[in-house]
Amino acid sequence: MKEKSLKDHINDAISQIPQQLVVLESGIEPGLLKEYFEKSTQIAGLEEDEAPNIDRLRDILFNETTDVEEKKLIILLLAHTGTVACYRILEEYGQGVGEPLLQKWVLLALQECRMFLESELLDETHGFILSGLGGSGNKLRYFFAVVAAESNTLTPFQQQRVKVEFESICRQYHTQIEQVIFHPDYVAFTALIPIDVAVSDFIDRGIEQCNELGGFLLPDFLITNMEVPTTEQLTSYIEHMRNPETEDDEEEDTDDDEDSL
């Protein structure tokens, strides 16, 4: 049997991309996302001849004495069954659920159930995109920071220069800046970026334009769409960016110590 080429693998991957994608607006904690999809792969929907069981599942779900873990599994089961009746049950339950954890769980299940319904009714594949920071329309929310070339040296003029340059580039990339944070060591942004934009190219271009006035930014940058880092985390990440060999040296020293024992 002929082995697939790299091009064949790429074409296979492209063919599996859903024709319609929906970005989930609400942010979901990384740990919850991981748990949801781990459990999701283990649960199949009900077959047509098992449809009468839906009412029984609804009763268990709405019963206040039902354990939270059991409710999670029932919600997944309803989502994967993917019928209008299941969607309505999830929708009704989501409107009255009090536990914050289950609110997010139902939100994910509703999107998954909707995906199955639309794929069936419209005869085209549908999918949804999730991230810790959420998104809007066809855009994902990112937090990114561009960093001073030298520690804590960004002047107010340079900070404003960074803001103006990125605002200009955002218009070209149909990107929306939601928040800007100024600090002597960095300028950080929260922005909605279209899913078809190469985020690294977008930020690289912004840094290049800022550095036309003297190279005051590092070429490297920080970016995440999972959560907004704390000030302490940002400081730690930036320190490692400037001194990556420090951590490597510490690891080597640890290995040497272990070898000498």
KARA-V529932 format. One line per field, one symbol per residue. psi: psi as a letter, one per 30 degrees, with the letter a starting at -180 (. if undefined). A space follows every 50 residues. Layout:
psi = ???
This chain:
psi = kkkkleeeeeeeeeffkkfkkkkkekkkkeeeeeeefeeeffkllklefg effeeeeeeeefkffkkeeeeeeeeeeeefehleeeeeeeeeefffkeke efeeeeeeeeeeeeeeeeeeefhlkllkkklefaakbgkkkkklkkkkek khgkleeeeeeeeeeeeeeeeeghkjkekkkkkfflkkkkljkkfgkjee eeeeeeeeeeffhghfklfllkklgeljlleeeeeeeeeeefiffeeeee eeeeeeeeff.
